[in-house]
């Protein structure tokens, strides 16, 4: 495995599954499951091939859209009052 130290810096670089998974911090199997369910980052399937590629910029955008604010519940709401 090449690892993140070999990650192309070009934002439009087409990354193979293993580098895409590493950038997102998930397994290749998770990426495959997301594709089957129609969720996850956009990808390209190369014509006449089984090869899948992810644009680095799409992966970064997917991560940015996935940011969640703190799930802490304000004390008033925790007691059932607004």
Beta strands, then each sheet from edge to edge (+ up, - down):
strand 1: 14-16
strand 2: 44-45
strand 3: 52-55
sheet 1: 1+ 3- 2+
end
